[in-house]
C-alpha cells in the first residue's frame, strides 16, 4: 500500500475515491444536485449519521457550497465529480 507523509509527519495511506457521479455543467448541478447528493439519498455511516458527498472540480479543488460551484462555472472547471467514500490505492 502506498503512503503519503502529511504536514505533521504522520503517515497516511494513499486513498482512491469511489466516484459515485458527475455534474457535467453548472446547470446540471442546479437541476439535479438535490436528487443526486441531497440528504435524502446520502448513505449513512456506521453510527447512523448522514454522510455528505465530497465534490471535486476538474482542477482537484473541493467544491462545497454554491459559491464554489459558481467559481467552477466561471473558471470552466466543470465537470465536478462526487463521491462518499474511498478505498486504499
C-alpha positions as a Python dict, from the first residue, in 0.01 Angstrom:
ca = {
    (1, 'X'): (0, 0, 0),
    (2, 'X'): (132, 345, -91),
    (3, 'X'): (151, 602, 186),
    (4, 'X'): (188, 977, 186),
    (5, 'X'): (351, 1193, 451),
    (6, 'X'): (119, 1459, 594),
    (7, 'X'): (232, 1806, 700),
    (8, 'X'): (259, 1685, 1060),
    (9, 'X'): (485, 1397, 965),
    (10, 'X'): (232, 1120, 1020),
    (11, 'X'): (190, 855, 754),
    (12, 'X'): (-148, 811, 590),
    (13, 'X'): (-246, 555, 329),
    (14, 'X'): (-297, 687, -22),
    (15, 'X'): (-672, 682, -89),
    (16, 'X'): (-869, 649, -412),
    (17, 'X'): (-1224, 793, -429),
    (18, 'X'): (-1510, 561, -521),
    (19, 'X'): (-1664, 804, -772),
    (20, 'X'): (-2043, 799, -750),
    (21, 'X'): (-2137, 1052, -1018),
    (22, 'X'): (-2067, 1372, -1202),
    (23, 'X'): (-2223, 1712, -1268),
    (24, 'X'): (-2131, 1793, -1628),
    (25, 'X'): (-2229, 2163, -1611),
    (26, 'X'): (-2339, 2426, -1362),
    (27, 'X'): (-2696, 2390, -1490),
    (28, 'X'): (-2680, 2014, -1441),
    (29, 'X'): (-2576, 2071, -1077),
    (30, 'X'): (-2857, 2326, -1024),
    (31, 'X'): (-3120, 2094, -1168),
    (32, 'X'): (-3011, 1760, -1018),
    (33, 'X'): (-2799, 1811, -705),
    (34, 'X'): (-3081, 1759, -455),
    (35, 'X'): (-3169, 1427, -622),
    (36, 'X'): (-2805, 1321, -663),
    (37, 'X'): (-2634, 1427, -339),
    (38, 'X'): (-2915, 1562, -119),
    (39, 'X'): (-2970, 1440, 236),
    (40, 'X'): (-3247, 1203, 127),
    (41, 'X'): (-3010, 999, -92),
    (42, 'X'): (-2687, 1017, 110),
    (43, 'X'): (-2568, 692, 270),
    (44, 'X'): (-2538, 656, 647),
    (45, 'X'): (-2211, 590, 827),
    (46, 'X'): (-2159, 319, 1089),
    (47, 'X'): (-2316, 541, 1358),
    (48, 'X'): (-2625, 622, 1152),
    (49, 'X'): (-2516, 976, 1059),
    (50, 'X'): (-2571, 1110, 707),
    (51, 'X'): (-2251, 1109, 500),
    (52, 'X'): (-2211, 1423, 290),
    (53, 'X'): (-2085, 1384, -63),
    (54, 'X'): (-1739, 1516, -145),
    (55, 'X'): (-1740, 1714, -471),
    (56, 'X'): (-1419, 1787, -665),
    (57, 'X'): (-1377, 2006, -974),
    (58, 'X'): (-1154, 1926, -1272),
    (59, 'X'): (-863, 2109, -1103),
    (60, 'X'): (-892, 1881, -800),
    (61, 'X'): (-1038, 2151, -572),
    (62, 'X'): (-1309, 2064, -320),
    (63, 'X'): (-1646, 2217, -415),
    (64, 'X'): (-1862, 2253, -103),
    (65, 'X'): (-2113, 2533, -148),
    (66, 'X'): (-2291, 2734, -414),
    (67, 'X'): (-2010, 2989, -435),
    (68, 'X'): (-1762, 2708, -511),
    (69, 'X'): (-1988, 2577, -788),
    (70, 'X'): (-2016, 2931, -927),
    (71, 'X'): (-1635, 2956, -926),
    (72, 'X'): (-1616, 2623, -1111),
    (73, 'X'): (-1859, 2762, -1369),
    (74, 'X'): (-1675, 3093, -1403),
    (75, 'X'): (-1332, 2924, -1428),
    (76, 'X'): (-1461, 2650, -1659),
    (77, 'X'): (-1362, 2367, -1423),
    (78, 'X'): (-1669, 2152, -1474),
    (79, 'X'): (-1727, 1860, -1475),
    (80, 'X'): (-1749, 1824, -1097),
    (81, 'X'): (-1728, 1466, -970),
    (82, 'X'): (-1862, 1342, -637),
    (83, 'X'): (-1810, 1051, -401),
    (84, 'X'): (-1898, 940, -49),
    (85, 'X'): (-1612, 706, 42),
    (86, 'X'): (-1263, 597, -57),
    (87, 'X'): (-1053, 284, -68),
    (88, 'X'): (-681, 231, -30),
    (89, 'X'): (-498, 290, -358),
}
